[in-house]
Amino acid sequence: METSTPNHQHWNLRVFCEVAEQQSITRAAQRLMMSQPGVSMVVHRLEQQYRVPLLDHIGKRIFLTEAGLALYRHALTTLKSARELEVTVSAIKRGNAGSVTFAGTAALTNHLMPPILADFHARHPSGEIQMTTIQHGTSVEDLLETGREFAVMPRRSAAVGRKFVVEPFHREPVIVVAGPGHPLAHQSVVTPQEVALQPFIYFSRDSERISLLEDCLRLGEDSRIHVLMEVTIESTKRLVELGVGLAAIFRMAVAQELERGDLVELNIRELDLYDDLVLVYQRDRDFSPLTQDLMSLVRSHSQHGPEQATVRSPVAAVADASHIDDARTVDALR
């Protein structure tokens, strides 16, 4: 059986479809701007390939055999798929189509990424997104080595090796919130000692943020924050609204609740707590134009001015201390 390249095979099918539709070798040759012997040769090769007659000649007219009709229907589907593939590939090359796969911690996939993805969709209506929420105890390195192109997460959680890039793009305030009926919600200033007496609701009892908060509040060895419940972020907000403890949380995650008055930000004396958000990706990875554009949108998210961006936060300092060479599995993801 004679072999041919996909493009050559598609052309043979295109010629056969023209013959079938014109019911004439001569008219097909005219429409394709080919010689009649050239068209006849294509039909002959297809009949040799499938070892069956494809055309019946009755007078000057040509009719498809049963096998010819089957090939004609197959050819129409194949040629349509080939045209669609060419359009898709061309769009991918231009950066207008394709897919982007990435991961992020819960607070960021729920609150940071939606408006960014809306902007991305406006620019690339045909672009597909696959977003995975990083679960507690998941290895970021494993995610990035098994299909995810990049991750968005707090820097303190980005414990990865040298072959990965950890790129800060935004500094997000971490605030302590209470329900509107909580006694501390009505105080103009709250002392660290008053905060230390309150139970906290958080995602993990072993969270690094709790120990950082203790350090920032300058609590002594005998004074530790009590984590009352370990629940999801949305459950945390709801429980705090109902007056069950306090929570240390990204301001972006409670922006709507603060605006509605469902939660109150406590003004804690001398508390200045931030978390640097970072993009994490493999150092030598090549990204499609579509992925590059989404990453650029993430980078441009920050609304802080240059002066604020240079302020050093306690969270960032601890993250730097662990250094990105640490290749251990992340065990404190949000």
N, C-alpha and C positions, 0 to 999 in steps of 0.2 A: 504494500500500500504506500502510495506516495505521501510523504509528509510535507507540510507547509507551515509557514509562520502564521500566527493568529491574524495579522493584518491581511496576508494573502488569502487566508481562508475566508475572512469577512468579505473580501472583494469578490471571491468566487460566489459566495451566497448572494451578494448584491446583484451580480450579473444574472444568476438563476432567477431571482425574484423578478427582475425586469423582464426576462423571457416569459415567465409564468403570467405576468400581468399584461404584457403586450400580445401574448399568444403568437409571437412571431420573432424569429431570429433577426430578421432584417430590421424591424422597428426597434427591437431592443438594442441592436448595434448602433442605430442612428441616435437613440436617446443617450447612450453611453459614450458616444463618439469613439466607437471601436469598429474594427473590421468584422464582417460576418464570420470569417474563419476563426477569428479570435474568440467570438462569443460561442461558436460551436465547439471549440476546443475546451472552453471552461465547462460546458455541459458534459462533454465526453469524459473529462477528468473526474467530475463528480459521480458520473455513472460507474466509472472504474473504481473509484474510492469505495462506493457503497455496494458495488457488484449487483446492480439492479437497474433496469430501465426507469428513467424518470419522466420521459416525454413520449407521447403518442403523436404521430404525424397523420392527420386525416386531411387529404388534399393539401391546401396551402396553410391550413391552420394547425396549431400545436395545442395539445391538451395534456394536462398532468396525469400521470399514472397515480395509483394509490400511494406508492412510495414517494412520487414526486410531490403530491399534495402534503404528505407528512413532512418532507424536507422543506417545503415552502413555508409551512406554519412555524416550523422550528427556526427557519432563517429569519422570519419577521421578528420573533422574540429575541433571538441572538443579536441581531443588528440594533434593535431598540436598546438592549442592555449595553451594548458596546458604545452607543452614542451617549447614553446616560453616564457611563463610566468616564468617558472622555470629558464630559462637562464637569463631573465631580472632581476629577484629577486637576483639571485646569483651574477650578475654583480653589482647590487646596493650594496649588502653586501660588495663586494670587493672595492667599490668606483669607478667602471669603467663605470657606467651607472646611469640613473635617470635624474632628472631635478633640476635646481637651479633658484629660483625666487628672484630678488632683485630690488632695485630702486636707482636712483641717480639723482643729479642735472644735468642740461643740459650740462654744460661745462665738467663735468666728464664723462657722458655717451658718449659724442661726442669725447672727446680727451684723457681721462685717460684710459677708459676701453677697447677700441678696441684692443690694443696690448696685454693686459692682457688676454682678451677672446681668442685671437689667441693662446697664450701659453696654455691656459686651453684646447682648442680644440685639440691641438697636444698631450696633455696628456690623454684626455678623448674624443676620437672621437665620442662616442655614447652619451655623456652627452648633455642634452638639457638646453638651457638658455632662461629665460624670463626676459628681462630687461625693466623696466618702468622708464620714465623720470618724475621726480617730478615737478609738475606744480606750478606756483606761487600761494601762499596761501594755499597749501595742507598741511595737518597735517601729519608729519612724524610718529607720534604714530599710527594714523589710518592706515597708510600703513603697518606698522609692525604688526599690530593686525589683518590685513585682508589678510594674505597670503604671504606678502613679508618677506623673511627671514632676510635680512639686508639692510642697505642703505649706500651709499657712498656720502659724502657731505662736504661742508666747515663747520668747527666747529662753526662758528658764527651763522649758521642756525640750529644747532642741539639742539633745545630747547625741551628737553624731561624730563620725570619724573625719579624717582629713580629706577624703574624696568627695565630701559634701560641702556645699557653700551655705552659710547661714547669713542671710542678708536682711538687716533691719530695714523696715519701711514705715513704721508708725509707732508712736508712743502713746499708750492708752492709760488714762487714770484708773486706778483701782480705788474704789470708795467703799465705805461701810454704810449700809442702809438699814433702816428699821421701818416697821409698820407705822402708819399715822397715829395709831393709838398707843404706841410704845412710850413710856415715860421719857426716854432720852430724846425722842423726836421733838419734844417741845422746848429743849434747852438750846440756847444760842451757841453755847460752847460745851463740848463734852470732854472730860478728862480721860486720859488713858486708863486710869484706875477704874473709872466707871465702866468703860468698855470691857475691861478684863473680868468684871463681875457677871457679864452677860453670856448666855450660851450662844453658840454660833451654829448656823446651818451651812453645810458645805458638801461638795462632791466627794471628798475623801478626807478621812480623819488624819491621814498622813500627808496631807497636801503641804507642799513647800510654801504656799502662800500664807498658811496659818503661822508657820514659824517666822516668816518674814514680817508678818503683822506684829507678832510678839516683839521682835527686835525693834521695829519702828516705834512701837508704843513704849519702848524701854522698860519692859516688864522685868522684874527680878526673877531669880531662879525659882522662887516659891510661888510665882504668879504665872499661870499658864491659861491660854484660851481654851475653854471647854467646848468641844464640838459635840453638839447634842444629837444631830442627825446627819446621815450621809445619804443625800438624795440627788436627783437630777437638777440641772440649772433652773428649769421652769418650776419644778416643785419647790426649790429653794426660794424663789421669788414669791410664790404663793404662800408658803408657810410664814415668811417674814411679813408679808402683807397682813396675815392673820394674827400677828403679834407673837409668833413662836421664835424668839431669838433674833439675832442679827446676822448679816452676811457681808463678807468682803468680796466684791464683784466688780467686773469691768463696768465702767459708766455706760458704755454703748449697749450693754446687755439689759440695762434698766432705764434707758432714756425715756421710753414711752410711759413706764410706770411712774417715774419722777414727774413727768409733765402732767399726768393725770392726777397726781397726788396720792397714788396707791402706795408709794414708797417715799421715804424721806432720807436724804443724804445727811449723815451726821457730821457736824463740824467739829472734828477731833483736834484738839490742840497739838500743833507741831507734827501732824501726820501728813506726809507728802509721799504717796505711794504710787508708783507707775509700773507698767509692764511693757517692755519693748516687744512688738510683734515682728515676726520675721518670715521671710520666704526661705525654704530649705529645698535644695535640689542638688543633683549630682553635678560635680564640677565640670566634667567633660561632655555633658549631654548636649546634643543638638536638638533645638526646639523648632517646631513648625511655626510659620508666621502667625497662625491662630493662637498658639500657646504663648508666643512672645507678646502678643497684643494683650492677652488676659493678664499676664504677669505685669505688663506696663500699667494696666489699669489698677492693679493691686498696689503697685508702687506709688501711684499718683493719689492714692486714697488719703494720705495724711493731710490734715488741715492745719497742722501746727506750723508756726513760723520757725525760721532758722534759729532764733534765740532760744525758743522752747526746746527745740530738737537737741540742743547741746546740753541741756540739764541732765545730770546724772541721777538716776533713780536707784533706790536700794535694790529693787528687783533686778535691774540690769547688772548691778555690781556683783550680786550673788551668781547670776548667770555667767558673767565673765570669769568668775573665780573657778567655776567648774570646767571652763574652756571647752571648745568644740572638739578637741581631740578625744574626749571621753566617749567611747563607743558603746557604752552600756545601754541596755534596753531602757527606754523611757518608762518610768513607773509613776509619774505624777502628772499625766496628761489630763487636760480638762475636756 
